[in-house]
């Protein structure tokens, strides 16, 4: 009952009120990113697999510029992320536009994070079960290590959440998420601006 009725209702209600409340912050961040990204835009939009593997466009604030090398290739992430981008990422502000995805029904407030399309054929049958729930803005893996844990651990935590979703588990995850954002815990993997790409199980 909760997973199929109350959870979607709470998602749409809370995301609507959340967008209204943060709209002043949303506007300020948008303007600053237009300036600091040097013409690269304020939003990062990318196709991701969602519930049952159906594709949708995830929306985030863009924390990197579009600078390229002499051959026209994008510079590495660490060379393109801006100071302001690092700041809003450390507070998870870059994730706030995903409230629009939640309001649209593409995502949930809590669930496995939406990963890249190219990872789909790399999952084992068990790992693919992470798509049996709507992807979330935060999730069980995020409050148990986020980018600082291995892919194997992360995907196991995603599947565990899908198999054990409940109202109280979601409440627990939201409270822990708020705490982790406050202390800026687990934002980046130890040796990278973002987590290393998933290479499969081999």
Legacy VTK file of the C-alpha trace (Angstrom):
# vtk DataFile Version 3.0
C-alpha trace
ASCII
DATASET POLYDATA
POINTS 202 float
0.000 0.000 0.000
2.715 2.480 0.979
4.990 1.762 -2.000
2.291 2.059 -4.654
-0.020 4.740 -3.205
1.184 6.742 -0.200
4.804 7.033 -1.348
3.913 8.599 -4.753
1.407 10.903 -3.024
3.993 12.060 -0.492
6.588 12.499 -3.245
4.377 14.783 -5.328
3.134 16.783 -2.322
6.515 17.290 -0.665
8.315 18.066 -3.931
5.723 20.735 -4.802
6.024 22.464 -1.439
9.786 22.025 -1.518
10.058 23.787 -4.868
7.921 26.661 -3.590
10.011 27.056 -0.436
13.413 26.923 -2.153
12.438 29.019 -5.188
14.474 32.081 -3.995
17.576 29.904 -3.485
16.887 28.176 -6.800
16.906 31.541 -8.596
20.112 32.741 -6.926
21.999 29.527 -7.746
20.739 29.643 -11.336
22.044 33.198 -11.839
25.438 32.495 -10.240
25.905 29.357 -12.358
25.126 31.278 -15.543
28.046 33.535 -14.637
30.558 31.043 -13.214
30.043 28.400 -15.898
31.162 30.949 -18.511
28.382 30.348 -20.982
28.022 26.654 -20.201
24.503 27.043 -18.814
23.100 26.443 -15.357
21.502 23.017 -15.775
22.840 19.555 -16.491
20.238 17.370 -18.216
20.932 13.741 -19.057
18.962 10.628 -19.971
18.901 8.056 -17.174
17.042 4.755 -16.671
14.235 4.956 -14.130
11.480 2.660 -12.902
11.505 -0.640 -14.822
14.391 0.775 -16.855
12.265 3.408 -18.598
14.301 6.427 -19.686
13.758 9.954 -18.414
15.689 13.231 -18.340
17.318 13.881 -14.966
17.868 17.541 -14.060
20.710 18.880 -11.898
22.484 22.171 -11.411
25.586 22.166 -13.580
28.757 22.228 -11.469
31.266 22.092 -14.333
32.072 24.366 -17.247
32.523 23.146 -20.834
36.226 23.882 -21.289
38.068 21.725 -23.840
41.667 20.925 -24.705
43.469 21.866 -27.917
41.833 18.913 -29.694
38.320 19.939 -28.744
37.893 17.248 -26.076
36.368 18.093 -22.716
38.943 18.507 -19.972
38.853 16.006 -17.051
36.120 16.600 -14.464
38.586 17.869 -11.866
39.745 20.591 -14.267
36.225 21.723 -15.184
34.448 21.796 -11.828
34.138 25.392 -10.642
34.677 26.728 -7.122
30.984 27.524 -6.848
30.195 24.097 -8.309
32.263 22.461 -5.550
30.438 24.527 -2.961
26.908 23.636 -4.067
27.936 20.005 -4.549
29.290 19.851 -0.989
25.847 20.915 0.240
24.017 18.716 -2.332
22.342 21.872 -3.680
23.154 20.648 -7.187
20.551 17.905 -6.665
17.640 20.271 -5.916
16.341 20.534 -9.519
15.498 16.840 -9.255
12.473 17.922 -7.225
11.047 18.671 -10.683
11.680 15.036 -11.641
9.935 13.924 -8.448
6.964 16.174 -9.138
6.705 14.719 -12.648
6.737 11.167 -11.273
10.069 10.206 -12.852
11.760 9.984 -9.468
11.034 9.601 -5.774
12.480 11.491 -2.820
14.006 8.194 -1.653
15.187 5.348 -3.860
18.258 4.036 -5.700
20.090 6.891 -7.407
19.547 7.062 -11.198
22.755 5.877 -12.855
24.028 6.006 -16.436
22.269 4.315 -19.346
25.476 2.547 -20.382
25.516 0.632 -17.094
22.293 -1.245 -17.905
23.904 -4.236 -19.697
26.595 -4.489 -16.993
24.289 -5.328 -14.085
23.822 -8.869 -12.866
20.253 -10.140 -12.670
20.229 -9.360 -8.952
21.684 -5.874 -9.361
19.104 -5.043 -12.038
16.409 -5.292 -9.356
17.388 -1.773 -8.305
15.082 -0.636 -11.113
12.046 -2.183 -9.407
11.578 1.129 -7.595
11.608 4.719 -8.798
15.073 6.268 -8.549
15.522 8.676 -5.662
17.159 11.983 -4.812
18.713 10.134 -1.892
18.802 6.485 -0.960
20.037 3.730 1.319
23.410 3.614 -0.439
23.800 7.394 -0.075
23.402 7.281 3.705
25.727 4.272 3.954
28.767 5.643 2.173
27.546 7.461 -0.940
30.503 7.844 -3.364
32.999 6.491 -0.814
31.948 2.818 -1.053
32.563 0.239 -3.770
30.140 -0.336 -6.624
29.422 -3.850 -5.349
28.403 -2.474 -1.938
26.417 0.358 -3.462
24.357 -1.889 -5.718
23.741 -4.393 -2.916
22.400 -1.570 -0.749
20.157 -0.394 -3.609
18.614 -3.846 -4.003
18.211 -4.200 -0.230
16.237 -0.957 -0.178
13.960 -2.091 -3.024
13.210 -5.304 -1.134
12.575 -3.534 2.183
10.995 -0.183 1.282
8.710 1.232 3.981
7.519 4.578 5.307
9.776 4.458 8.362
12.792 3.430 6.319
12.217 6.426 4.036
11.885 8.737 7.039
15.134 7.337 8.470
16.962 7.855 5.168
15.727 11.450 4.841
16.859 12.322 8.371
20.274 10.699 7.898
20.626 12.476 4.537
20.003 15.849 6.184
22.654 15.055 8.788
25.209 13.939 6.191
24.635 17.044 4.078
25.234 19.170 7.175
28.585 17.488 7.917
29.424 17.094 4.196
30.075 13.367 4.547
30.795 11.042 1.594
30.401 13.660 -1.159
33.258 12.426 -3.344
35.126 9.185 -3.825
38.576 9.281 -2.270
40.528 9.788 -5.502
38.076 11.447 -7.854
35.729 14.406 -8.210
32.980 11.872 -8.811
32.814 8.118 -8.310
34.801 5.954 -10.716
32.725 4.513 -13.600
31.037 1.149 -13.100
32.933 -1.536 -15.026
30.653 -4.485 -14.389
31.202 -7.484 -12.158
34.329 -8.879 -13.759
LINES 1 203
202 0 1 2 3 4 5 6 7 8 9 10 11 12 13 14 15 16 17 18 19 20 21 22 23 24 25 26 27 28 29 30 31 32 33 34 35 36 37 38 39 40 41 42 43 44 45 46 47 48 49 50 51 52 53 54 55 56 57 58 59 60 61 62 63 64 65 66 67 68 69 70 71 72 73 74 75 76 77 78 79 80 81 82 83 84 85 86 87 88 89 90 91 92 93 94 95 96 97 98 99 100 101 102 103 104 105 106 107 108 109 110 111 112 113 114 115 116 117 118 119 120 121 122 123 124 125 126 127 128 129 130 131 132 133 134 135 136 137 138 139 140 141 142 143 144 145 146 147 148 149 150 151 152 153 154 155 156 157 158 159 160 161 162 163 164 165 166 167 168 169 170 171 172 173 174 175 176 177 178 179 180 181 182 183 184 185 186 187 188 189 190 191 192 193 194 195 196 197 198 199 200 201
